[in-house]
């Protein structure tokens, strides 16, 4: 437990420093490295014959996405974000069907490779675009979405321990409960409301409502992100995606919920046209 706490504190401090103080191009470069490590971890859970092509193709695509980010060529990146968001919106249905009517094709290597590629790419461009927003709002929004997902996860853990009775997806993640998931949603929703209330008056009522709404959906989808990675790990026979962080597992174990939550939040942010000039 001590090792887990110390590692967690170090990770939080490093992430906070990078988000707050690094210029966008350097932060995005650091994020690129993190996501590529995630690609390596995901490749480990795929069938051996697709691992090398998966690694090479995804690394190349991520480097290209990085070039688009640093040159502020957002049109294509927004399209990537949109496709990744649509994929995440289908994941809860897929998870439900997998729990009720298990099918091997859901976790097949080719489908998993395609989905994970789009998910990781969507996450990278979403965080990258948010961080680029001017006037200091970028790092604030990145910190916000991280805190939002962390509260959803922590709330689910504590409420689940105290009140959890009904299993959410026992065949995928036996420890998760419906009560815990609802508790996490309440925690994150209260946080979103408090942040929305504190926004300047120039931020319209419709935008505040949209901010709360996309935050709630992002928090809910973060649970799907966690469950989806658990499904893939269980099928591949792994407890953790990696061992980079002592007591915490790998990169994917730390950001599985954030991958889904941040992708949808960025999509909703641009969908509601929340121009930073109104913040």
C-alpha distance (Angstrom), angle and dihedral (degrees) to the residues before:
residue distance angle dihedral
X1 . . .
X2 3.82 . .
X3 3.80 90.8 .
X4 3.81 90.3 49.7
X5 3.82 92.6 50.5
X6 3.82 94.1 47.2
X7 3.81 91.8 47.5
X8 3.80 90.5 47.9
X9 3.81 92.7 52.0
X10 3.81 92.4 48.4
X11 3.82 91.9 48.7
X12 3.80 91.2 49.2
X13 3.81 93.3 49.9
X14 3.81 93.6 47.1
X15 3.81 91.5 47.8
X16 3.81 92.0 47.3
X17 3.80 92.2 50.4
X18 3.81 93.0 47.8
X19 3.81 94.1 47.4
X20 3.80 95.5 44.5
X21 3.78 104.9 37.0
X22 3.80 110.6 23.5
X23 3.81 117.8 90.6
X24 3.79 112.1 -111.8
X25 3.81 95.9 -104.1
X26 3.81 91.5 52.7
X27 3.80 93.9 42.4
X28 3.80 89.1 50.9
X29 3.80 90.0 49.5
X30 3.81 90.1 52.8
X31 3.80 89.3 46.6
X32 3.81 89.2 50.2
X33 3.80 90.1 56.7
X34 3.81 91.2 49.0
X35 3.80 92.8 49.8
X36 3.81 92.3 46.9
X37 3.81 87.9 54.3
X38 3.79 85.8 52.7
X39 3.81 88.7 52.4
X40 3.81 89.7 52.9
X41 3.81 90.6 50.2
X42 3.78 92.6 48.6
X43 3.81 91.2 47.6
X44 3.79 88.2 57.0
X45 3.81 88.9 61.7
X46 3.81 93.8 51.5
X47 3.79 128.9 84.8
X48 3.79 112.6 -77.6
X49 3.81 95.6 -115.9
X50 3.81 93.9 61.8
X51 3.80 100.2 39.9
X52 3.80 99.4 91.3
X53 3.84 96.2 43.8
X54 3.80 88.9 45.8
X55 3.81 91.7 52.5
X56 3.79 95.3 45.9
X57 3.81 97.2 44.3
X58 3.79 95.2 45.7
X59 3.79 94.3 45.2
X60 3.81 90.0 51.3
X61 3.82 92.6 47.5
X62 3.80 91.9 48.5
X63 3.81 91.9 50.4
X64 3.82 89.2 50.8
X65 3.81 89.6 49.1
X66 3.81 89.0 51.1
X67 3.81 90.0 54.5
X68 3.81 89.8 50.9
X69 3.80 89.7 49.8
X70 3.79 97.1 50.8
X71 3.81 90.5 46.4
X72 3.83 90.5 48.9
X73 3.81 92.1 -123.2
X74 3.78 94.2 153.4
X75 3.81 103.6 160.2
X76 3.80 95.2 82.9
X77 3.80 91.8 38.0
X78 3.81 91.1 54.9
X79 3.80 88.0 53.3
X80 3.80 90.3 52.4
X81 3.80 89.2 48.9
X82 3.81 91.0 50.2
X83 3.82 93.9 51.1
X84 3.81 91.3 46.5
X85 3.81 89.7 49.7
X86 3.81 92.3 51.0
X87 3.79 88.4 50.9
X88 3.81 92.3 51.6
X89 3.80 90.7 49.5
X90 3.81 88.9 59.6
X91 3.81 94.8 47.3
X92 3.86 96.4 80.8
X93 3.81 89.3 55.3
X94 3.80 91.6 46.9
X95 3.81 91.3 49.1
X96 3.80 91.4 49.6
X97 3.79 91.8 50.7
X98 3.80 91.0 46.1
X99 3.81 91.1 53.7
X100 3.81 93.2 46.6
X101 3.80 100.1 34.9
X102 3.83 110.2 16.7
X103 3.79 113.9 -149.0
X104 3.80 126.9 -177.2
X105 3.81 93.5 -143.9
X106 3.82 89.7 66.4
X107 3.80 89.5 68.0
X108 3.80 97.6 31.7
X109 3.80 115.6 140.3
X110 3.80 96.9 -116.8
X111 3.80 95.3 47.4
X112 3.80 91.7 44.4
X113 3.81 91.1 48.8
X114 3.80 92.2 51.5
X115 3.81 95.0 45.0
X116 3.79 95.1 45.2
X117 3.81 91.0 48.9
X118 3.80 92.2 54.6
X119 3.81 92.5 41.9
X120 3.80 94.8 52.4
X121 3.80 92.8 42.8
X122 3.80 90.7 49.0
X123 3.79 91.3 50.3
X124 3.80 93.1 49.0
X125 3.80 95.8 50.6
X126 3.83 92.4 41.4
X127 3.79 95.7 55.3
X128 3.80 90.3 38.9
X129 3.81 94.0 53.8
X130 3.80 93.7 44.8
X131 3.80 91.5 50.9
X132 3.82 90.6 52.3
X133 3.80 93.9 61.2
X134 3.83 109.3 119.6
X135 3.76 132.3 -117.0
X136 3.79 96.8 41.0
X137 3.79 92.2 -67.9
X138 3.78 92.7 111.9
X139 3.79 98.4 67.3
X140 3.82 89.3 40.6
X141 3.80 92.1 57.1
X142 3.80 92.4 45.6
X143 3.81 90.1 51.8
X144 3.80 89.6 45.8
X145 3.80 95.5 54.4
X146 3.82 91.0 45.7
X147 3.81 90.3 51.4
X148 3.81 90.7 45.6
X149 3.80 93.1 55.0
X150 3.81 92.0 41.5
X151 3.82 90.4 54.0
X152 3.80 91.2 48.6
X153 3.80 89.3 51.8
X154 3.81 96.3 42.8
X155 3.80 93.0 43.8
X156 3.80 90.3 51.0
X157 3.80 90.6 50.1
X158 3.80 97.3 49.9
X159 3.80 97.1 38.9
X160 3.79 90.1 44.4
X161 3.81 91.5 53.1
X162 3.80 93.4 49.3
X163 3.79 102.3 34.9
X164 3.80 108.0 9.9
X165 3.80 114.6 130.5
X166 3.79 109.7 137.2
X167 3.80 115.5 65.7
X168 3.80 115.8 -126.7
X169 3.81 99.0 -155.8
X170 3.82 108.5 -10.8
X171 3.80 95.7 177.5
X172 3.81 91.5 53.6
X173 3.81 106.2 32.1
X174 3.83 112.6 3.0
X175 3.80 93.9 -170.1
X176 3.80 96.9 61.3
X177 3.80 119.9 92.6
X178 3.79 135.2 -168.7
X179 3.80 90.0 -123.3
X180 3.79 90.3 52.8
X181 3.80 92.7 50.0
X182 3.81 90.7 50.4
X183 3.80 90.1 47.8
X184 3.78 90.7 52.3
X185 3.79 90.2 49.5
X186 3.80 90.8 52.0
X187 3.81 91.9 49.8
X188 3.79 92.9 50.2
X189 3.81 93.7 42.8
X190 3.80 92.5 53.4
X191 3.79 88.7 49.3
X192 3.82 91.2 49.9
X193 3.82 91.7 49.5
X194 3.80 92.2 50.1
X195 3.79 91.4 50.0
X196 3.82 91.9 46.1
X197 3.81 91.1 51.1
X198 3.80 90.4 52.1
X199 3.82 93.2 53.8
X200 3.83 116.3 108.8
X201 3.80 121.3 -91.0
X202 3.81 89.1 -110.1
X203 3.79 86.0 71.6
X204 3.82 102.7 89.1
X205 3.78 124.7 -127.5
X206 3.79 90.4 -113.3
X207 3.78 91.1 52.7
X208 3.80 91.5 48.8
X209 3.79 90.3 51.0
X210 3.80 89.9 47.5
X211 3.80 90.1 49.2
X212 3.81 91.2 54.5
X213 3.80 93.0 43.6
X214 3.80 96.2 51.2
X215 3.81 89.4 44.4
X216 3.81 91.0 55.1
X217 3.80 93.0 48.2
X218 3.81 91.1 45.4
X219 3.81 89.5 52.8
X220 3.81 91.3 49.6
X221 3.79 92.5 47.9
X222 3.80 90.4 50.4
X223 3.81 86.7 68.2
X224 3.81 88.5 54.4
X225 3.80 89.7 51.3
X226 3.78 90.7 53.6
X227 3.80 92.8 46.8
X228 3.80 94.3 45.6
X229 3.78 92.7 54.7
X230 3.82 89.7 45.6
X231 3.81 89.0 53.2
X232 3.80 92.3 52.3
X233 3.81 92.9 45.1
X234 3.80 92.1 48.7
X235 3.80 91.5 50.0
X236 3.82 91.5 48.0
X237 3.80 92.7 46.1
X238 3.81 98.2 -115.1
X239 3.79 128.2 133.3
X240 3.81 93.1 -163.3
X241 3.79 131.8 19.4
X242 3.80 90.2 -127.8
X243 3.80 144.5 -27.9
X244 3.80 102.5 -115.5
X245 3.81 94.0 119.2
X246 3.83 115.4 48.9
X247 3.79 109.3 -124.3
X248 3.81 92.3 5.1
X249 3.81 105.2 65.4
X250 3.78 120.2 -139.5
X251 3.78 138.1 -24.4
X252 3.80 93.5 -87.2
X253 3.80 90.7 51.8
X254 3.81 88.5 58.5
X255 3.80 100.0 42.6
X256 3.82 105.4 29.7
X257 3.80 93.0 108.1
X258 3.79 92.5 39.3
X259 3.81 91.7 54.4
X260 3.80 90.2 63.4
X261 3.81 98.0 34.1
X262 3.80 97.1 48.4
X263 3.80 92.8 45.4
X264 3.80 93.1 55.2
X265 3.81 93.7 40.5
X266 3.81 91.7 55.3
X267 3.81 90.2 46.7
X268 3.80 91.6 51.1
X269 3.78 92.8 43.9
X270 3.78 91.5 59.0
X271 3.81 93.1 36.8
X272 3.81 91.1 59.1
X273 3.81 89.0 45.6
X274 3.79 93.1 -125.8
X275 3.78 96.0 -179.8
X276 3.79 110.6 -163.5
X277 3.79 89.8 -130.4
X278 3.80 86.9 75.5
X279 3.78 95.4 51.0
